[in-house]
Structure formats: C-alpha cells, structure tokens
Amino acid sequence: MNFSHTSFGPITVVPGESGSTFPYCTSIFINDDARVLIDPGAGPGPLEKLKAETHVDIVVNTHYHFDHIAYNYLFDDAKIFINEREGGCFRKRQVIGSLLGLSEVYGDEWVDGWVERISNPDTKPSPYSPQNNHKWWLSSARIDGTYAWGETFNFGRVTMQMIGTPGHSHGFSCPYFPDYGLVYTADMDLTDFGPWYGGSDGDIDAFIESARKIAGLDAEIFVTGHEKGIVKKGEFTEGLATFLEKIGKRDEKILARLTEGRTLDELSDMGLIYKKKFLVDDWIYMWNKIMMKKHLQRLVKHGAVLKKGERYIAAR
Ligand SMILES: [Zn+2]
C-alpha cells in the first residue's frame, strides 16, 4: 500500500485547512456512481475546489457537531443524511442546543438566544469556539434522510457500512469500507484536544467501548477527522491507547483536588479539563463543566468519590 497517495480506489481523503485542526476536519469524498461527501468540514479552500470540479450528490454527516457539518450549505443540491438519533438537529435547531448541553448549563431560554445569534451573519464571534458562527445556521437548515447503525450503502463500486460508535455524541457513527479495509474514525482522532465527551449526550464509558470497537474492525487504514489523517492499523491502535489513557489522567487530576469536599462549580472553575483562560468562552466553560460532571458521576459510580449533599470528596 502506498500511503503517499490520498486515494484508495474511488475513496479520496480530503485534508482540511490548518492541518485539519478544529474547527476544520478531514473530509472523505467517494467518486462512484453516486458522488458522496462525508463530513464537509475541510474548509472553504478544499471544498469549493471539489465543488468546482465535480457534482456532489450525497452529503453524509457522522454527527451534528460544527466542525463536521460546517460546509453542508455549500452543497445546496446534494441530499443530506445524518444518523437517525441526531436527525432532529436539522429539523429544529433547539435540539442541537439540548444535545450540546446549552439547555443543561444555561437553560432553554439561552438556547433560543443562541439560535437567534447564529441566524445573524453579523453576530460577533466567540473568542475560542465556533459558538456564534453563522455556518451553524446555514448548515443545519435541511435534511433529506437518516441512516441507522449497521446500515449498508452501495454507491456503485463502494460499499459503506455505518458503525454505531456513541460516546462522543449519542449518534456518532463511523463509516467503514470493508472492501477497502478503511474506516473514517472522525473524532476518535488521537489528538491532544480529545477524548471529547463534553455534550449532554456524551458518555465516557460508551466512548471507550466505541473506540475499542473501531480498533477491532478488519481494516488497515484508519482516517482520523483531525490532525493526523491517514494512519495504519498499528499506529492507530497504539495512538488510541495513549488517547484513552488521558481519561484516567483526568480522573487523577480531579481526585487530587478532592482531599476536601468541593462542589461541581468549584471544581469546574479550576480549569482542570480546559485551561482557565479558555473558560471566558461560554461554550468552553460549558464543555469543561459537563466533562467535569461526567467524570465525577463516573468516579462516584466506581466508588472512588463520595457525594455528600452538593459536595464531592475522595473516598479514601
Ligand atoms: Zn465531534
């Protein structure tokens, strides 16, 4: 296998701008009887070039997060598909707000305010997140269908199976191409930014289970959604171990602060998941708080932490 090429038969890896760092991602284009684009988040450069060169018939989103849907709107006459658990996001934008955690952390009224903000192209950007980006509005405007986990699509030569991999989001799915031994791992991406389970619909244990499921697929080529891009199986498995170890390291960091009882807000404000300076951004504050909450709930479940009233304290 020659890894200097970014095409595997009709499947082309489209690297994102800025090395596919968030808020860009690596996209996948399938040039078959049907021309299919997976996760149009590569950025205006590569995606406008693709649009000028070919007609995209179908857009498939692995999940509803900004960096994986941002340029859906460019493909205005393609059919748009997302997993069935998250179809509601493209029917009513408030659903995005409740899955991401805006309702949980700031309340339903705040969600309505957010929808209002993204509807206006002149809204001031948020400092560190794509919270107020108008592309949210443009790219969540319509949907043509949903797919179920395990569902198989045939585009001509290429068969694609959608693997259910919840945890990162509750409908998160990885497209798997068994005939080419290739899987697009999207946000199971081995980056320092992750593992990310900071939405109301995130789940740490499901994330770990899904990551192992993906690593166990009969595939030689793993395409991550951010930074690295194309990696061979061995490198993916090795990188994944380090990636998942970070969850335990986050637990340790939190436990070290729990020699005395502390509330969720106190712990969250310490910036143990995302550094304090980023917490001025409403969304990063929200991710940080939700991730902290999920760690605490899991530590309580495992008996490592006790909850007394509103305070958490290490069990020993
Ligand atoms: Zn994501």
Residues whose N, C-alpha, C, O or C-beta is under 5 A from the ligand:
A	BS01	ZN	H65 D187
